[in-house]
Amino acid sequence: MVSYYSCNCPFLLYLQVIRNEALLLLTYLTRDAEEIQKIVVFEGVFEKIFSIIREEGYSDGGVVVQDCLELLNNLIRHNASNQMLLKETMGFDPLISILKIRRGSAFNFTQQKTVNLLAALNTVELLLMVGPSGEAGKDANKNANQTALAQKNILDHLLLLGVESQWAPVALRCMALRCIGNLVLRNPQNLDSLARKQVGEEPHVQPALNAILSIILRTSIAQEFVAADYVFKCFCERNPNGQALLASTIAPHPNQGDIHEPASDMPFGSVLLQALVSSDVNGDMEACCRASSVLSHIIKDNLQSKDRVLQIQLETSTASLGRTEPVLHRIVTCLSIAASMEGENDQNNQLEEPYIQPFILRLLIIWLVDCSNAVNCLLESAVHLNFIIELASNKRYAACVRGLAAVVLGACILYNASREKGRDAFAVADAISQKIGLTTYFLRFDELRKSLAHPLSEQHHRKELSRSSANSMSDFQEIEEDETNKGDQHPVLSEIFDSQFVNLLTKLEADIRENIMDIFSRTKTATAVLPTELEQKNGEVDEEYIKRLKSFVEKQCNEMQVGFHLLLSENFLLNYLKNS
């Protein structure tokens, strides 16, 4: 690789041309060739790469900076030893220098500067990538990179790019938000730092998490919502203290019903709660479903947070209740509003976002898992059970909605600790059997599995940046959308319904099937222990007793034959409808 020398201008330009061509050649050669990567790194390429980037002006430089970063990314992608060498020789200061931008809404992001920043964020993402399961060494390397980057105050630069720079291009904001999530994922120090971080300038300073929540609730761009939601997913994963901190702020605000109240003047939890119930105020189902996604992260695998939110009561205008309304009941009400709006939109040929009902159902599933109190609260009203059964049985709803509703019903059986007649596990299973039919109910799981059978999109599987990505501004703006718009599955569902949630559904399906069969087998066994008809009455002679037993057996045989024929008819009808 050619360096600058003190010489005349034409020769200097000639050297620059050779240098740039060498960069392109090395980028091509190191894309998949591990041996060439080792040779190039051994020759001190990291120092030369950052030397060129510095001479070109960091992110303000031209396409040469992009080429340098693409070469750098080739060398560190899935290569823990090269990442460690970069950290020990150059450190991360040069990388941080590329991400520095001036604060101010008047700043102009040129196309090339944006691509350069995206390439630098891609470098950060590669350094923070979790290794495949079972590779403890790569996880240890990721943790070391998290700590080293945090020590260089990279969180401040990422927040400026992803949260405070709303004038920046969408793809840049989205990648910065994802980097924030990866920076704090399962890292106690970085999690604490994000929880305490403030953004903005006086007098408009607010907690960073509040600002990210505001992006989730207000953005009109689906990919920005997904990226901001990813921050909360990473913040809450294996972080019970952080979950408890967020859950403790959830409470009605004195101005809860005032949609004009500035969100910056309200605590985090009050803003979230207002969005959850906003469908009752102004029919904003989009904000409700996005808030439900955030709440899913806050309560996931955290029984204390589930019970804490379960105790929140809302003032209700429903005279029939005659008391305050649990927030869980209001969420079911929001789900019913979304379902009714879908019917109205079908008649008016208007399509509501197809992920609203699945998001709310996902919240219910996560809430009910391992939480008998939530199950008991949901079943306090028989209307709720009937409505969920309607969702699972009515074919006017999407297969994904029917399947998720079936999982909610199953969770009401699995985690039901009630002994009250009509609300216990047998009552729910019996209602499913009577109103849906077990065969049809179990088919809902198959439909759900097929509807979610899509290539799970992970952040490190997105299209890599190259010169072709920057050929036109329109192509560049669609970098994030190109990968997620493939297939029939809605891109937002593909991102939010990640492998963890799909694996949870798979486990729940197996447990639900086993539990329902066990309930009915135990019921039949308990019924058949000592029926009254089989007991010999006092004073009854043996001949009369035998005759009565014979009559009882004949009656049972007739009933079994009728039931068998009904079952055959039901199966025949299902197969006919399925094949027609």
Residue, then its C-alpha position, 0 to 999 in steps of 0.5 A: m500500500v503506497s503512502y504519501y511522500s514529499c514530491n511534485c504534485p503530478f507524481l503525488l496524484y499518481l501515487q494516490v491513484i495507485r493507492n486507491e486501486a490497491l485498496l480496491l484490490l485488497t478489499y476484493l482479495t480479503r472478502d472471504a480468504e482467511e489466509i490473505q487476511k492473516i498476511v495483510v494484518f501481519e503487514g500492519v494494515f490497520e495502521k495504514i487504513f486509519s492513516i489514510i482515513r485521517e488524511e482523507g478527513y474521517s467521515d467527511g472524506g470521499v469514497v476512499v474512506q468508504d473503501c478503507l472501512e470496507l477493507l477493515n470490516n472484511l478483516i474483522r468480520h467473524n475474526a476474534s483474533n483480528q479484532m483483538l489485534l486491532k484493539e491492542t495495536m490501534g485501539f478504538d480511538p480512530l474509530i470513534s473519531i470517524l463517528k464524531i459529528r457536530r451537534g445542530s439541526a442545520f448540519n448537512f449529511t451528504q450522501q458520501k458522509t452518510v455512507n462513510l458513517l454507516a460503514a463505521l457503524n457497521t464496524v462497531e456492529l461487527l465488534l459487538m456481534v455475539g458469537p454462535s452458541g457454544e463459542a464462549g471465546k467469541d462471547a468473551n471477545k464481544n464483552a471485552n469490545q463492549t467495555a473498551l468501546a464504552q470507555k471511549n464514550i461511544l454511547d454519547h456519539l451513538l445517541l447523538l446519531g440515533v436519537e438526537s439527530q432527527w435530521a440524519p438519514v433514516a438508515l443512519r439513525c436505525m443502525a446507530l440505535r441497533c449499535i446502542g442495543n448491542l453495546v448494552l446487551r448483557n453488560p451490567q456497566n453499559l446497561d447502568s450507563l444507558a439508564r443514567k444517560q441524559v440527551g438533549e440540551e438545556p432546557h430540553v434535557q430528558p433521559a435517553l430511554n424516554a427519548i428512545l420511547s418517544i421515537i417508538l411511539r411517534t416515528s412514521i417509519a417502521q424500520e426506525f420503530v423496529a430499531a428503537d424497540y431493539v434497544f429496549k429488547c437488549f436493555c431488558e434481556r437478563n436485566p431484572n434490575g432494569q426491568a424493575l426500574l422501568a416497571s416501577t415508573i408505570a402509573p397513571h399520570p394526573n394528566q393521563g387523558d390529556i393527549h396534548e400534555p408534553a411527553s417530556d414532562m411525564p415519567f417514562g412509565s406514564v408515557l408508556l401507559q398513556a400510549l397503551v390506553s390511547s386507543d380509548v381516547n383517540g383510536d390510536m391503535e398503532a401507539c397502543c401496539r408499539a407500547s405493548s411491545v415495549l411492555s413485553h420486554i419490561i415484564k419478560d421472564n420477570l415475575q415481580s415486574k409482571d405482578r407489579v404492572l398487574q396491580i396498576q388500576l385505571e379509572t374506568s367509565t364502565a358502569s358495569l364494573g363499578r370499580t377501577e379497571p386493571v391495566l390487563h383488562r384494558i389491554v384486552t379491550c384494546l385487542s377487541i377494538a383492534a379486532s372490530m376495526e379490522g372488520e370495519n376496514d375489511q368492509n371499507n377496503q381499508l387495511e389496518e397494519p397487520y401486526i397490531q393484533p399479533f403484538i398485543l397477543r404476544l404481550l398477553i402470552i409473555w405476561l401469562v407465562d409462569c404468572s398464575n396471577a395474570v391468568n386469574c386476572l384475565l379470567e375474572s371476566a367470562v367475556h375475555l375468555n369468550f373473546i379469545i375463543e372467538l379470535a382463535s375460531n373465527k376464520r376472518y382473522a389471520a392465521c397468525v392471530r388465530g394461532l396466537a389466540a390459541v396459545v393465549l388459551g393454552a397459557c390460561i390452562l398451563y399456568n392456571a392455579s385457580r380452584e374456582k369452578g368455571r375459572d380453573a384449567f378444566a373449565v378453560a379446556d372444556a370451553i375450548s373443546q365445546k366451542i372450537g373442538l380439540t382437533t380444530y384447536f390443535l390445527r391452529f398451532d400448525e397454522l401459526r407455525k406455517s405463518l411464522a416460517h420465515p427466515l429470521s432476520e438478525q441484524h448481522h444478516r443485513k446487506e453489507l455496504s459497498r460502493s454499489s449501495a451508494n450509487s443513488m440516494s434512492d437505493f441508499q435509503e432502501i438499504e434497510e428495507d431491501e432485506t426485510n420486504k422479501g416474502d409474505q411476512h410483514p417486515v415488522l413481524s419478521e423483526i419483532f417475532d425473533s427466534q427467542f419468541v418462536n422457540l417459546l411458542t414451540k415449547l408452549e405448544a408441546d406443553i399445552r398439547e400434553n396438558i390438555m390431554d392429561i386434563f381430559s384423561r384424568t377427568k375420564t379416569a376420575t369419572a370412571v372410578l365408581p359410577t353410582e350405576l355400578e354400585q349394588k343397592n341395598g336389598e338388590v338381589d344379584e340377578e337384578y343387579i346383573k341385569r342392571l349392569k348389562s343394561f348400563v353397559e349396552k347404553q354405554c356401547n351405544e353412546m360410544q358408537v354414536g360418538f365414534h360416528l360423530l368423530l368420523s363425520e367431523n374428521f371427514l368434514l375437516n379434511y373436505l374443507k381443508n382440501s377444497 
